[in-house]
Amino acid sequence: MSKATRKVWLTFEGGCQDEPVIWKLSQEYPNVIFDIRQASIGKAIGIMALELSGKEKQLDKAIKFLQSNGVKVDPVEGGSLVEG
């Protein structure tokens, strides 16, 4: 199976911005590589640009994991994530 990449926006609301969701993701799916490209976390909401790479099935499972932990996941439309 070939390596795939997904660029997503994560939105943390309703208290999940206070939880270590990304750390939990890294523990649950150690073969999914993530690169935080941009983040802004406040008391009421957090937004993060994330690039995920790994096997397609693992990426699907990782995204479902995020969603099951209260994180809204939206694909990055067109263009690239933050340059750099």
Secondary structure, 3 states (H helix, E strand, C coil): CCEEEEEEEEEEECCHHHCCHHHHHHHHCCCCEEEEEEEEECCCEEEEEEEEEEEHHHHHHHHHHHHHCCEEEEECCCCCCCCC
